[in-house]
């Protein structure tokens, strides 16, 4: 049990709150063993999984998607750099899409909101003759 970490140790080392660690465990994203006292004990390798979860959330993956990705990792050994690389390499397209969305938002800040009218239905520059309104409700320009 010496190589096992308490939930407090994992929280401190990962920067993730204990409540979030318990939530991840409930969702099957990480696993612990129970000590004789009933307290959770985690293998050191859980720190890599938590780093993966945090990073995946930052790029926009849902917990369901993260769980599906983690399920692809080997259960019989600690995942290698190659294992992690294989998973994360598939995220390039998603990151590129987020970058493009952020660039559209930045453009909107300077082009539309910057003019001060905030009247997208009457704006002759961004929405002549309320063309966006004919495409349906919602933020049409941000939805692509």
MOQUIKA-V588531 format. One record per residue. PHI is phi as a letter, one per 20 degrees, with the letter a starting at -180 (none if undefined). PSI is psi in radians with two decimals (NA if undefined). OMEGA is omega in degrees with one decimal (none if undefined). Layout:
PHI | PSI | OMEGA
PHI | PSI | OMEGA
This chain:
none | -0.19 | -177.2
f | -0.57 | -178.6
e | -0.02 | -179.7
e | 2.63 | -178.7
d | 2.53 | 174.3
f | 2.91 | 178.2
f | -0.59 | 177.3
f | -0.74 | 178.0
f | -0.80 | -179.0
f | -0.75 | 179.3
f | -0.82 | -178.4
f | -0.76 | -176.4
f | -0.52 | -177.7
e | -0.37 | -175.3
m | 0.20 | -179.0
d | 2.32 | -178.3
f | 2.59 | 178.4
g | -0.67 | 179.4
f | -0.67 | 177.9
f | -0.66 | 178.1
f | -0.75 | 177.3
f | -0.68 | 177.6
f | -0.79 | 177.9
g | -0.69 | 179.9
f | -0.74 | 177.3
g | -0.61 | -179.9
e | -0.07 | 178.5
n | 0.23 | -179.2
e | -0.53 | 175.6
c | 2.89 | -179.3
c | 2.62 | 176.0
c | 2.93 | 171.4
d | 2.78 | 178.6
d | 2.27 | 175.0
f | 2.98 | 178.7
g | -0.51 | 179.2
e | -0.12 | -178.2
n | -0.07 | 179.5
f | 2.60 | 178.7
f | 2.46 | 172.8
c | 2.28 | -176.4
d | 2.49 | 171.8
f | 2.66 | -179.2
g | -0.53 | -178.9
f | -0.30 | 179.3
f | -0.45 | 179.6
f | -0.65 | 176.8
f | -0.74 | 179.5
f | -0.71 | 180.0
f | -0.74 | 177.0
g | -0.73 | 177.5
f | -0.79 | -179.4
f | -0.83 | -178.4
f | -0.81 | 179.5
f | -0.78 | -179.1
f | -0.67 | 176.9
f | -0.67 | -179.6
f | -0.55 | 178.8
e | 0.03 | 171.5
o | 0.11 | 177.2
f | 2.51 | 175.5
f | 2.87 | 177.8
f | -0.56 | 176.5
f | -0.77 | 178.2
f | -0.70 | 178.9
f | -0.76 | 177.7
g | -0.72 | 178.4
f | -0.69 | 178.1
f | -0.79 | -179.5
f | -0.54 | 178.9
f | -0.33 | 179.2
f | -0.19 | -178.9
f | 2.66 | -179.3
f | 2.41 | 180.0
e | -0.32 | -173.2
e | 0.02 | -179.5
b | 2.90 | 176.0
f | 2.30 | 179.4
g | 2.45 | 180.0
e | 2.99 | 175.4
g | -0.67 | -179.9
f | -0.71 | 177.6
f | -0.84 | 180.0
f | -0.71 | -179.1
f | -0.71 | 179.5
f | -0.72 | 179.4
f | -0.89 | -173.9
f | -0.42 | 179.5
f | -0.40 | -179.4
e | -0.08 | -175.2
e | -0.07 | -177.3
g | -0.78 | -179.5
f | -0.74 | -179.9
f | -0.73 | 178.7
f | -0.75 | 178.1
f | -0.68 | 178.1
f | -0.70 | 177.8
f | -0.70 | 178.4
f | -0.79 | 179.8
f | -0.71 | 178.6
f | -0.76 | 179.1
f | -0.64 | 177.5
f | -0.67 | 175.3
f | -0.72 | 178.3
f | -0.74 | 178.9
f | -0.73 | 178.4
f | -0.72 | 178.5
f | -0.61 | 178.9
f | -0.74 | -176.3
e | -0.62 | -176.1
e | -0.78 | -173.2
e | -1.09 | -176.4
f | -0.57 | -179.2
f | -0.42 | -178.7
f | -0.42 | 176.7
n | -0.16 | -176.7
f | -0.65 | -178.1
l | 0.51 | 179.3
d | 1.32 | -175.2
f | -0.49 | -179.7
f | -0.39 | -179.3
d | -0.05 | -174.2
f | 2.01 | -179.5
f | -0.28 | 179.1
e | -0.95 | -174.1
e | -0.37 | -174.4
b | 1.13 | -178.6
f | 2.34 | 178.7
l | 0.51 | 178.7
l | 0.82 | 178.9
f | -0.64 | -178.9
f | -0.61 | 179.7
f | -0.51 | 179.2
f | -0.25 | -179.3
e | -0.04 | 177.5
o | 3.06 | -177.2
f | 2.87 | 174.8
n | 3.12 | -177.4
f | 1.34 | -174.6
g | -0.72 | -177.2
f | -0.53 | -178.4
e | -0.36 | 180.0
e | -0.14 | 175.2
n | NA | none
